[in-house]
Amino acid sequence: MVKNQSSEDYLETILILSKKRPVVRAVDIANELGYKKSSVSIAMKNLREKEHIRVDQDGFIYLTESGQQIADMIYERHQVISSFLCSLGVDKQTADEDACMMEHVISAESFQALKKHIESL
């Protein structure tokens, strides 16, 4: 696993953008996250070196198998935690912001227990 919140956020963002559009470019990621394109380019270089993404000759970014696994895990955690917080009465924006922080630090064991509890309701 990545064990780096920034890298996980980038991978999750690539996943989310790839669901909305046919191709993802660094500029799309920068716009989505509100980062400078130069910062995104450095992050993409690091993710490419770790083989979590591949970038084709046109600059289109694709998740590799390992990148897809990490992105799917983080995205699922975000969705479950955010939904749970909303069900407790937390407003959507706060729930999303809190889920974004919690998704990176919750252990697999605690997340599975939370998910199982939610499913049993």
C-alpha positions in Angstrom: 0.0 0.0 0.0 1.0 3.6 -0.4 0.7 4.8 3.3 0.9 8.3 2.1 -2.2 10.5 2.4 -1.2 12.7 -0.5 -0.6 9.8 -2.8 -3.8 8.2 -1.8 -5.7 11.4 -2.4 -4.2 11.7 -5.9 -5.1 8.1 -6.7 -8.6 8.6 -5.4 -9.0 11.7 -7.5 -7.8 10.0 -10.6 -10.4 7.3 -10.0 -13.2 9.8 -9.4 -12.3 11.8 -12.5 -12.1 8.6 -14.6 -15.7 7.9 -13.7 -16.7 11.3 -15.0 -14.7 11.7 -18.2 -13.0 9.5 -20.8 -9.5 10.6 -20.0 -7.7 12.2 -17.1 -4.9 14.7 -17.5 -2.7 16.4 -14.9 -4.6 19.7 -15.5 -7.9 17.9 -14.6 -6.4 16.7 -11.3 -5.0 20.2 -10.6 -8.4 21.8 -11.2 -10.2 19.2 -9.1 -7.9 19.5 -6.1 -7.1 23.2 -6.5 -3.4 22.6 -6.8 -0.8 24.0 -9.1 -0.1 22.0 -12.2 3.6 21.8 -11.3 2.7 20.2 -7.9 0.5 17.7 -9.6 3.3 16.9 -12.2 5.7 16.1 -9.4 3.1 13.9 -7.7 2.4 12.1 -11.0 6.1 11.5 -11.5 6.3 9.9 -8.0 3.2 7.7 -8.6 4.6 6.7 -12.0 7.9 5.6 -10.4 5.9 3.6 -7.8 4.0 2.0 -10.8 0.6 3.2 -9.4 -0.2 5.1 -12.7 0.9 5.1 -16.3 0.9 8.1 -18.5 0.6 7.7 -22.3 2.3 9.9 -24.9 -0.7 12.2 -25.0 -0.4 12.9 -21.2 -3.4 10.8 -20.3 -3.2 9.2 -16.9 -4.4 5.7 -16.1 -4.3 3.7 -12.9 -2.3 0.5 -12.9 -3.6 -2.5 -11.1 -1.9 -1.5 -7.8 -3.1 2.1 -8.2 -6.6 0.9 -8.9 -6.6 -1.2 -5.8 -5.5 1.6 -3.6 -7.9 4.1 -5.2 -10.8 1.6 -4.8 -9.9 1.1 -1.1 -9.7 4.8 -0.3 -12.9 5.6 -2.3 -14.9 2.9 -0.5 -13.6 4.1 2.9 -14.6 7.6 2.0 -18.1 6.6 0.8 -18.8 4.4 3.8 -17.5 6.9 6.4 -19.2 9.9 4.8 -22.5 8.1 4.5 -22.3 6.9 8.1 -21.6 10.4 9.4 -24.5 11.8 7.4 -26.8 9.2 8.9 -25.7 10.5 12.3 -26.9 14.0 11.3 -23.6 15.5 10.2 -24.1 17.8 7.2 -22.8 16.5 3.9 -19.9 19.0 3.5 -18.5 18.3 7.0 -19.1 14.5 6.6 -17.1 14.6 3.3 -14.3 16.7 4.9 -14.0 14.4 7.9 -14.2 11.3 5.8 -11.4 12.5 3.7 -9.2 12.7 6.8 -10.4 9.5 8.5 -10.1 7.3 5.4 -6.3 7.5 5.6 -5.9 6.7 9.2 -8.5 4.1 10.1 -7.1 0.6 10.4 -8.4 -2.2 8.1 -9.8 -3.9 11.2 -11.7 -0.9 12.4 -13.0 -0.1 8.9 -14.3 -3.6 8.4 -16.0 -3.5 11.8 -17.6 -0.2 11.0 -18.7 -1.4 7.6 -20.2 -4.6 9.1 -22.0 -2.6 11.7 -23.5 -0.3 9.1 -24.6 -3.2 6.9 -26.4 -4.8 9.9 -28.5 -1.7 10.5 
